[in-house]
Amino acid sequence: MISSLRGTVLRASGAELVIEVSGVGYLVSVTPEHALSLRVGDEALLHTALIVREDALSLFGFADAEQLDVFQLLLGVNGVGPKSALGVLAVMTPDQIAAAVQNDDDAAFRKVSGIGPKTAKLIVVQLAGKLHAVAPAAVAPAAKQKPTVGDDVRVALVGLGWPEKVAADAVAEVLAELGDAAADATAASVPALLRRALALLGPAPQHQPAGAGR
């Protein structure tokens, strides 16, 4: 794993850098703003993520560890690849991303090229609660986060026997399918969302009696 590079900039153009380290030139994908901030001959330190594919090894670089952390969190969202994750960071800072997630503002992500309504909603749902550590400034210190309707539905599904991740993914998919209709109080009420989630998941899993299997 290549987690960082320190070397001389051989090329800086568009959204790519070539960094020479001990005689080897590494091609690194970066945000356009990052590429514009560097000149040929500059010494640069990049925090990097190595993405391994069947047909390629690709490096993505960032000016600081905070951006790298957010990039890796974005990669964990269903439907978000490395280019889309880099695209989000090209137009939003980590603090802005954390604020959008906290405020359930998927419209902020729909402005990013390549991010559709469903993926934007998944980013908000699946990153909820995960960005405080990397972007504390985006969280009001005295404010207590109010549970959302989606949170209530997820808790209800867990209470019915589904694992936390299965419940969260089902809620995310239902909200994504609703799209703009999720703003309607009737369509996005707890009972309405719960019915949709139950229809998606099918019969509830059977609870195993205590001591079973021993």
Contacts in CASP RR format, 6 or more apart in sequence:
PFRMAT RR
TARGET T0000
AUTHOR 0000-0000-0000
METHOD contacts of the structure
MODEL  1
MISSLRGTVLRASGAELVIEVSGVGYLVSVTPEHALSLRVGDEALLHTAL
IVREDALSLFGFADAEQLDVFQLLLGVNGVGPKSALGVLAVMTPDQIAAA
VQNDDDAAFRKVSGIGPKTAKLIVVQLAGKLHAVAPAAVAPAAKQKPTVG
DDVRVALVGLGWPEKVAADAVAEVLAELGDAAADATAASVPALLRRALAL
LGPAPQHQPAGAGR
1 50 0 8 1.000
2 26 0 8 1.000
2 48 0 8 1.000
2 50 0 8 1.000
2 59 0 8 1.000
3 47 0 8 1.000
3 48 0 8 1.000
3 49 0 8 1.000
4 45 0 8 1.000
4 46 0 8 1.000
4 47 0 8 1.000
4 48 0 8 1.000
5 19 0 8 1.000
5 21 0 8 1.000
5 26 0 8 1.000
5 28 0 8 1.000
5 44 0 8 1.000
5 45 0 8 1.000
5 46 0 8 1.000
5 48 0 8 1.000
5 59 0 8 1.000
5 61 0 8 1.000
6 21 0 8 1.000
6 43 0 8 1.000
6 44 0 8 1.000
6 45 0 8 1.000
6 46 0 8 1.000
7 19 0 8 1.000
7 20 0 8 1.000
7 21 0 8 1.000
7 43 0 8 1.000
7 44 0 8 1.000
7 45 0 8 1.000
8 19 0 8 1.000
8 20 0 8 1.000
8 41 0 8 1.000
8 42 0 8 1.000
8 43 0 8 1.000
8 44 0 8 1.000
9 17 0 8 1.000
9 18 0 8 1.000
9 19 0 8 1.000
9 20 0 8 1.000
9 38 0 8 1.000
9 39 0 8 1.000
9 40 0 8 1.000
9 41 0 8 1.000
9 42 0 8 1.000
9 43 0 8 1.000
9 44 0 8 1.000
10 18 0 8 1.000
10 19 0 8 1.000
10 20 0 8 1.000
10 25 0 8 1.000
10 40 0 8 1.000
10 41 0 8 1.000
11 17 0 8 1.000
11 18 0 8 1.000
11 40 0 8 1.000
12 18 0 8 1.000
12 35 0 8 1.000
12 36 0 8 1.000
12 38 0 8 1.000
12 39 0 8 1.000
12 40 0 8 1.000
13 35 0 8 1.000
14 32 0 8 1.000
14 35 0 8 1.000
14 36 0 8 1.000
15 29 0 8 1.000
15 30 0 8 1.000
15 31 0 8 1.000
15 32 0 8 1.000
15 35 0 8 1.000
15 86 0 8 1.000
15 90 0 8 1.000
16 27 0 8 1.000
16 28 0 8 1.000
16 29 0 8 1.000
16 30 0 8 1.000
16 35 0 8 1.000
17 27 0 8 1.000
17 28 0 8 1.000
17 30 0 8 1.000
17 34 0 8 1.000
17 35 0 8 1.000
17 38 0 8 1.000
17 44 0 8 1.000
17 46 0 8 1.000
17 61 0 8 1.000
18 25 0 8 1.000
18 26 0 8 1.000
18 27 0 8 1.000
18 28 0 8 1.000
19 25 0 8 1.000
19 26 0 8 1.000
19 28 0 8 1.000
19 44 0 8 1.000
19 46 0 8 1.000
20 26 0 8 1.000
26 59 0 8 1.000
27 59 0 8 1.000
28 46 0 8 1.000
28 48 0 8 1.000
28 59 0 8 1.000
28 60 0 8 1.000
28 61 0 8 1.000
29 58 0 8 1.000
29 59 0 8 1.000
29 60 0 8 1.000
29 61 0 8 1.000
29 82 0 8 1.000
29 83 0 8 1.000
29 86 0 8 1.000
30 46 0 8 1.000
30 60 0 8 1.000
30 61 0 8 1.000
30 62 0 8 1.000
30 86 0 8 1.000
31 86 0 8 1.000
31 87 0 8 1.000
31 89 0 8 1.000
31 90 0 8 1.000
32 90 0 8 1.000
33 90 0 8 1.000
34 61 0 8 1.000
34 62 0 8 1.000
34 63 0 8 1.000
37 63 0 8 1.000
38 44 0 8 1.000
46 61 0 8 1.000
46 62 0 8 1.000
46 63 0 8 1.000
47 61 0 8 1.000
47 62 0 8 1.000
47 63 0 8 1.000
47 64 0 8 1.000
47 65 0 8 1.000
47 67 0 8 1.000
47 68 0 8 1.000
48 59 0 8 1.000
48 60 0 8 1.000
48 61 0 8 1.000
48 62 0 8 1.000
48 68 0 8 1.000
49 59 0 8 1.000
49 60 0 8 1.000
49 61 0 8 1.000
49 68 0 8 1.000
49 71 0 8 1.000
49 72 0 8 1.000
49 75 0 8 1.000
49 82 0 8 1.000
50 57 0 8 1.000
50 58 0 8 1.000
50 59 0 8 1.000
51 57 0 8 1.000
51 58 0 8 1.000
51 59 0 8 1.000
51 60 0 8 1.000
51 82 0 8 1.000
58 82 0 8 1.000
60 71 0 8 1.000
60 82 0 8 1.000
60 86 0 8 1.000
61 68 0 8 1.000
62 68 0 8 1.000
62 71 0 8 1.000
62 89 0 8 1.000
66 94 0 8 1.000
66 134 0 8 1.000
66 135 0 8 1.000
67 89 0 8 1.000
67 94 0 8 1.000
69 94 0 8 1.000
69 133 0 8 1.000
69 134 0 8 1.000
70 89 0 8 1.000
70 94 0 8 1.000
70 97 0 8 1.000
70 131 0 8 1.000
70 134 0 8 1.000
70 135 0 8 1.000
71 82 0 8 1.000
71 85 0 8 1.000
71 86 0 8 1.000
71 89 0 8 1.000
73 127 0 8 1.000
73 130 0 8 1.000
73 131 0 8 1.000
73 134 0 8 1.000
74 80 0 8 1.000
74 81 0 8 1.000
74 84 0 8 1.000
74 85 0 8 1.000
74 88 0 8 1.000
74 89 0 8 1.000
74 123 0 8 1.000
74 127 0 8 1.000
75 81 0 8 1.000
75 82 0 8 1.000
75 85 0 8 1.000
76 126 0 8 1.000
77 119 0 8 1.000
77 122 0 8 1.000
77 123 0 8 1.000
77 126 0 8 1.000
77 127 0 8 1.000
78 119 0 8 1.000
78 122 0 8 1.000
78 126 0 8 1.000
78 169 0 8 1.000
78 172 0 8 1.000
79 119 0 8 1.000
79 122 0 8 1.000
80 88 0 8 1.000
80 115 0 8 1.000
80 119 0 8 1.000
80 122 0 8 1.000
80 123 0 8 1.000
84 112 0 8 1.000
84 114 0 8 1.000
84 115 0 8 1.000
84 119 0 8 1.000
87 112 0 8 1.000
87 113 0 8 1.000
88 97 0 8 1.000
88 109 0 8 1.000
88 112 0 8 1.000
88 115 0 8 1.000
88 123 0 8 1.000
89 97 0 8 1.000
90 112 0 8 1.000
91 111 0 8 1.000
91 112 0 8 1.000
92 100 0 8 1.000
92 108 0 8 1.000
92 112 0 8 1.000
94 131 0 8 1.000
94 134 0 8 1.000
94 135 0 8 1.000
95 135 0 8 1.000
95 137 0 8 1.000
95 138 0 8 1.000
96 108 0 8 1.000
96 138 0 8 1.000
97 127 0 8 1.000
97 131 0 8 1.000
97 135 0 8 1.000
98 131 0 8 1.000
98 132 0 8 1.000
98 134 0 8 1.000
98 135 0 8 1.000
98 138 0 8 1.000
98 139 0 8 1.000
99 105 0 8 1.000
99 135 0 8 1.000
99 138 0 8 1.000
100 106 0 8 1.000
100 108 0 8 1.000
100 109 0 8 1.000
100 124 0 8 1.000
101 123 0 8 1.000
101 124 0 8 1.000
101 127 0 8 1.000
101 128 0 8 1.000
101 129 0 8 1.000
101 130 0 8 1.000
101 131 0 8 1.000
102 128 0 8 1.000
102 129 0 8 1.000
102 131 0 8 1.000
102 138 0 8 1.000
102 139 0 8 1.000
102 145 0 8 1.000
104 124 0 8 1.000
104 148 0 8 1.000
105 124 0 8 1.000
106 117 0 8 1.000
106 120 0 8 1.000
106 121 0 8 1.000
106 123 0 8 1.000
106 124 0 8 1.000
107 120 0 8 1.000
108 120 0 8 1.000
109 115 0 8 1.000
109 119 0 8 1.000
109 120 0 8 1.000
109 123 0 8 1.000
109 124 0 8 1.000
110 116 0 8 1.000
110 117 0 8 1.000
110 120 0 8 1.000
112 120 0 8 1.000
115 123 0 8 1.000
117 176 0 8 1.000
117 179 0 8 1.000
117 180 0 8 1.000
118 176 0 8 1.000
118 177 0 8 1.000
118 179 0 8 1.000
119 176 0 8 1.000
121 172 0 8 1.000
121 175 0 8 1.000
121 176 0 8 1.000
121 179 0 8 1.000
121 182 0 8 1.000
122 172 0 8 1.000
122 176 0 8 1.000
125 150 0 8 1.000
125 168 0 8 1.000
125 171 0 8 1.000
125 172 0 8 1.000
125 175 0 8 1.000
125 176 0 8 1.000
126 168 0 8 1.000
126 172 0 8 1.000
131 138 0 8 1.000
132 139 0 8 1.000
149 188 0 8 1.000
149 189 0 8 1.000
149 190 0 8 1.000
149 193 0 8 1.000
150 171 0 8 1.000
150 175 0 8 1.000
150 190 0 8 1.000
150 193 0 8 1.000
152 190 0 8 1.000
153 167 0 8 1.000
153 171 0 8 1.000
153 174 0 8 1.000
153 190 0 8 1.000
153 193 0 8 1.000
153 194 0 8 1.000
153 197 0 8 1.000
154 164 0 8 1.000
154 167 0 8 1.000
154 168 0 8 1.000
154 171 0 8 1.000
156 190 0 8 1.000
156 194 0 8 1.000
157 166 0 8 1.000
157 167 0 8 1.000
157 170 0 8 1.000
157 171 0 8 1.000
157 194 0 8 1.000
157 197 0 8 1.000
157 198 0 8 1.000
157 201 0 8 1.000
158 164 0 8 1.000
158 167 0 8 1.000
160 204 0 8 1.000
161 204 0 8 1.000
161 205 0 8 1.000
161 207 0 8 1.000
162 170 0 8 1.000
162 201 0 8 1.000
162 204 0 8 1.000
162 205 0 8 1.000
166 201 0 8 1.000
167 197 0 8 1.000
170 197 0 8 1.000
170 200 0 8 1.000
170 201 0 8 1.000
171 193 0 8 1.000
171 197 0 8 1.000
173 200 0 8 1.000
174 193 0 8 1.000
174 196 0 8 1.000
174 197 0 8 1.000
174 200 0 8 1.000
175 182 0 8 1.000
175 188 0 8 1.000
175 193 0 8 1.000
177 196 0 8 1.000
178 187 0 8 1.000
178 188 0 8 1.000
178 196 0 8 1.000
181 187 0 8 1.000
181 188 0 8 1.000
182 188 0 8 1.000
186 192 0 8 1.000
198 204 0 8 1.000
END
